[in-house]
């Protein structure tokens, strides 16, 4: 799946976008980009969702999604905060735009305060990764913010490259992989307590109760969690090229293209509402619409896309787009 990667930078310095130098203005329109990978990563890892931080330029440079399909480079700008601004075109849908920029639909809806509809000419702010932006309030701590959005503290500190002294009220920070919980209002305190607990995804329990199996053999070369100046939202398992990849659980294949550096890739929808993603394959053995059983061979390990060696990049995604910690598969 061809495309162009965007790297969003701080407006306080010359903006570097995928290797092309652009002078600072209040809004930069991007016309010509060239791919530039400057991140040193160990053998046999990869995937598009590991944001990197360049301290010299105060540059947040996550590997942002490919511009494909209904989207067009002519409709993309970078705002002064380094957020991508996309102008909706005729025929666009939220799901297509989300896939093009490799973020969840909820990420776009939360950032732009949307329902389920968009219209041509509308400007959408696209965050660099799935998640939300949080405006720091007086008394906020990393722990409090992490709990609010159901993430780990490292999600916040690694991506934003900040410490507790930089939690300045009024400043906005990214919460990668964060989710906005919907709490049902109730007149009774007991019901409120029940609603609060039920707002936490019920999928979490299925992640550890044996619902999934390990999708391939081999050593884990990169677990879920912090990775140098990045945060890895999947698990990398690295057997040899051609090693079978099997379905982690029963389900239906809903995609055989994933975009943004995943290479040959497929996604399976499961009955519990989650999806599993299998990236960098050398070959795919199933098509969209195929019903698969747990343990069924669906692909072979490879090194396609943004990869440094043969391995499987595996993710489990909740219905709201959040990527679950899959270190239980070690």
C-alpha positions, -999 to 999 in steps of 0.1 A, spaced: 0 0 0 18 31 -12 17 65 5 35 93 22 44 97 58 41 130 77 62 141 106 47 169 126 70 193 143 70 222 168 63 256 154 91 271 174 117 258 150 121 251 113 96 224 106 110 192 93 85 171 74 97 137 63 131 151 53 118 183 36 127 217 51 98 241 54 100 277 67 78 286 97 44 302 91 12 301 110 1 273 87 23 252 65 9 236 34 27 205 23 33 198 -14 63 175 -19 75 151 8 102 125 8 105 96 33 132 99 59 137 73 86 161 86 112 153 64 141 178 38 151 159 7 162 171 -28 171 169 -59 149 136 -74 139 111 -49 151 88 -24 134 54 -10 131 40 25 126 28 33 161 60 41 179 63 79 183 98 92 185 110 123 203 138 146 190 149 167 220 172 189 200 142 204 181 115 197 208 101 177 179 73 152 184 76 130 153 53 100 155 51 80 123 18 94 111 -5 76 87 -3 73 50 -23 97 28 -43 74 6 -77 69 -9 -101 98 -5 -75 119 12 -51 141 -8 -19 160 0 -36 192 -13 -61 190 15 -35 186 43 -19 213 64 0 215 97 -14 239 123 8 260 147 6 232 173 19 206 150 -15 190 145 -25 179 110 -55 197 96 -75 179 69 -102 195 48 -131 170 42 -137 162 5 -168 150 -13 -173 113 -6 -151 112 25 -162 91 55 -148 92 90 -136 56 88 -117 63 55 -101 94 69 -91 75 102 -76 47 82 -57 71 60 -40 87 89 -38 55 110 -58 67 139 -91 55 154 -124 70 144 -129 80 181 -97 100 180 -110 122 153 -145 125 169 -130 134 204 -106 160 190 -132 177 168 -163 172 191 -181 153 163 -211 130 163 -210 106 133 -213 131 105 -189 152 85 -194 175 55 -173 187 26 -151 217 34 -151 210 71 -116 212 87 -107 182 109 -78 182 134 -60 149 131 -38 139 161 -5 121 153 -16 89 170 -48 74 183 -57 90 216 -69 123 230 -55 157 239 -57 168 275 -57 203 288 -37 203 321 -57 215 351 -44 228 384 -35 198 406 -31 173 378 -5 146 382 7 120 357 -11 93 377 -43 112 378 -42 119 340 -33 83 332 -62 70 353 -86 94 336 -78 81 301 -70 45 310 -33 45 300 0 39 316 20 69 330 48 61 305 23 66 276 22 103 286 58 109 297 75 91 268 54 107 240 54 143 254 90 141 268 80 159 299 84 156 337 62 166 365 76 201 366 62 208 331 26 200 340 16 236 334 -21 244 338 -37 254 305 -11 235 284 -23 208 261 -6 174 260 -11 143 240 -24 111 256 -15 84 231 -38 54 233 -61 73 257 -98 69 256 -127 91 268 -149 72 292 -187 76 290 -201 77 325 -239 72 328 -255 97 352 -276 83 380 -295 97 410 -282 71 435 -246 69 446 -246 31 444 -257 33 407 -230 59 401 -204 36 415 -217 7 394 -217 30 363 -181 41 369 -169 5 371 -188 -5 340 -173 24 321 -140 5 321 -139 -18 290 -151 -53 297 -127 -65 271 -98 -62 295 -108 -94 313 -108 -114 281 -73 -103 274 -60 -124 303 -85 -152 306 -72 -174 277 -94 -159 250 -63 -154 227 -34 -177 219 1 -168 208 -1 -162 170 34 -175 161 65 -190 177 99 -174 183 114 -149 207 98 -115 216 121 -88 203 100 -59 214 73 -61 241 43 -38 246 55 -6 264 84 20 264 111 14 238 140 39 241 124 73 231 93 55 218 62 36 230 53 3 213 16 -5 211 20 -41 201 43 -70 205 70 -81 181 77 -118 178 107 -128 155 109 -164 142 123 -170 107 108 -159 74 79 -181 64 70 -193 99 33 -198 101 11 -171 117 -22 -183 131 -54 -166 142 -52 -157 179 -89 -163 183 -120 -172 162 -132 -144 140 -137 -129 106 -111 -113 84 -122 -77 78 -91 -62 62 -60 -73 43 -44 -39 41 -35 -19 72 -14 10 59 13 32 75 42 8 73 25 -24 83 34 -41 50 14 -72 42 -11 -72 70 -46 -84 80 -71 -77 107 -95 -101 123 -128 -91 140 -136 -112 171 -169 -119 188 -159 -101 220 -157 -68 201 -119 -67 198 -98 -69 166 -64 -85 162 -38 -72 137 -10 -92 121 17 -71 103 48 -74 82 39 -108 67 56 -123 37 23 -139 25 -14 -138 34 -35 -170 31 -70 -156 38 -92 -129 22 -116 -104 35 -148 -121 47 -130 -154 56 -142 -169 88 -112 -183 107 -108 -206 137 -84 -200 165 -50 -216 155 -58 -216 118 -29 -206 96 -36 -171 81 -2 -158 70 36 -163 71 62 -142 89 81 -117 68 97 -83 68 74 -62 47 66 -25 54 85 -5 80 105 -34 94 141 -41 103 140 -79 101 116 -109 99 90 -107 126 53 -105 134 39 -72 148 8 -82 167 -19 -59 182 -52 -63 200 -76 -34 196 -107 -27 216 -139 -14 200 -130 22 209 -96 19 192 -75 15 223 -46 -10 219 -44 -34 247 -12 -45 265 -4 -79 249 26 -88 270 6 -117 284 15 -135 252 52 -136 261 
